[in-house]
Amino acid sequence: MKIVVFNVKYSENLGDGLLARCVEAGLTKDAGHIEVETIDLAGREGFGMGGSSGRRQQALKVLHRLPPFARRWAVAHVLGRTLRKLRGQWDAKIAAADAVVIGGGNLFQDDDLNFPLKVGTVLDCVRRHNRPLAIYAVGVSSHWSAPASRLFERLKQTNCVHLSVRDSFAQDSWRQHFPDGPEAKIVHDPGLLTRALDSDDPDSVPSRQPTVGLCVTEPVILQRHASQKASAIPLQDIAEYRDLIRLLVQDGYRISLFCNGASEDQIFAQRIMDEASMQRLAKSGALQLAPRPRVPEELIRILRSTDVILAHRLHACIAAYSLGIPHVGLGWDKKVEGFFRSVGRQSYFANGSGTSVSDIAGLLKAAHSEGIESFRHRVILAEAEAGIVDMRRNLTQRDQNNVAEMSSVIRKDQRAAATN
């Protein structure tokens, strides 16, 4: 059986690559008859295939300044030619497949029509070939423009056999957009299966000075995609990072700055390192900047080198949890809070304009001290695996039915031949 999966596997943000690989592993585990091919919604065919980091950063800043209608027009204009080319490729892939998955990731969001246009095109192809479809563990934003709603509503014209979202916020948003159904159930994010991708032995890491991993995100990214006021986002300028680093070093920690792979995040991290006082800490060995990871395995190794993580990025937190690494999340989008709620770690989620650098440092120390509660951790990871197995079962049921029906026809033919 051939299953084609659509997500953003080859995004510079390697959190997307992690969850894509987790989906692939989950679909094929103990199922030798299943072949999986993942297709990137941006047309990328490998890691590190993004455009110039300078041009990308400049484009993001320009889009951020435009009013919403102008941003949607610009994105649709740029995407138009690309999607006309991709549509033919996707149509052929879906025609040759037995089933289709869209997920995981925050794919049902109206980011100036970027994902609506891409997902809408996939839904057209799925409908045309009447393939069973799974919408799996997706994020869903609360606000969709009218054009985005029309594009996403093409789902209703497909043979959707599985529909799930990754947290209660996404489920509430889904119900808001589809009050008459179809209903979406909640499953854990597939990134929680990261542990299955990790080949390193955690016990082989020698004891050392405790290290805090600070996952750095370019503030323009946070502000552009935030589901709250920019002023309420903690830790979004160089001065705040500098003050936090000083506090943590005073408390005896080493600091490792890193990013999830996005070039603009690495550039911002380098700007933090270039500050004079940070250079002095770097020379003393108290502060380092990890090389920009290019593939998911490199991101996993960075996470493994730390004792506690701080991140705005959702999948830095999700992967850390899967690997058993304590972590603190910073608010900017409901999806981060949604994850912390789903695993019972709300007390380690920091949000709001009143969140100080000392508050964040205190949370990191507490998280490091407490660690990850082992029983709940095992339950959560088992539930995440069960979620993808359930989705696979829904997709393969029709295939199994077809095999049974064909076997019945063959047996009838054989009996008829024997009688004659």
HUDAKA-V239563 format. One line per field, one symbol per residue. phi: phi as a letter, one per 30 degrees, with the letter a starting at -180 (. if undefined). burial: I if it has 16 or more other C-alpha atoms within 10 Angstrom, else O. A space follows every 10 residues. Layout:
phi->???
burial->???
This chain:
phi->.cccccacec edddeddddd dddedddcdh bddccbbccd dcidbadicd dddddddddd ddeddddedd ddddddddde ddddddeddd ddddddccab bckdjddcbc dhiededdde dddeddddch ddbccbhddb ddcbdedddd ddddedcccd cabbbcaddd dddddddbdc jddcccbddd eddeedddcd dddddddadd ccccdcbeed ddddcdcbde dcddhbbddd deddeddddd djcdbcdabd kddddddddd dddddedddd ddddjdbbcd eddcbedddd ddeddccacb addeddddde dediceabcc dabedddedd ddcicedccc ajdddcdddd dddddddddd icddddeddd dddddddddd ddddddeddd dddddddddd dddddddddd
burial->OIIIIIIIII IIIIIIIIII IIIIIIIIOO OOOOOIOIII IIIOOOIOOO OOOOOOIOOO OOIIOOOOOO IIOIIIOOIO OOIOOIIOOI IOIIOOIIII IIIIIIIIII IIIIIIIIII IIIIIIIOII IIIIIIIIII IIOIIOOIIO IIIIIOOIOI IIIIIIIIII IIIIOOIOOO OOOIIIIIII IIIIIOOOOO OOOOOOOOOO IIIIIIIIII OIIOOIIOOI OIIIIIOIOO IIOIIIIIIO OOIIIIIIII IIIIIIIIII OIIOOOOIOO IIOOOIIIII OIIIIIIIII OIIIIIIIII IIIIIIIIII IIIIIIIIII IIIIIIIIII IIIOIOOIII IIOOOIIOOI IOIIIIIIOO OIOOOOIOOI IOOIIOIIIO IIIIIIOOIO OOOOOOOOOO OOOOOOOOOO
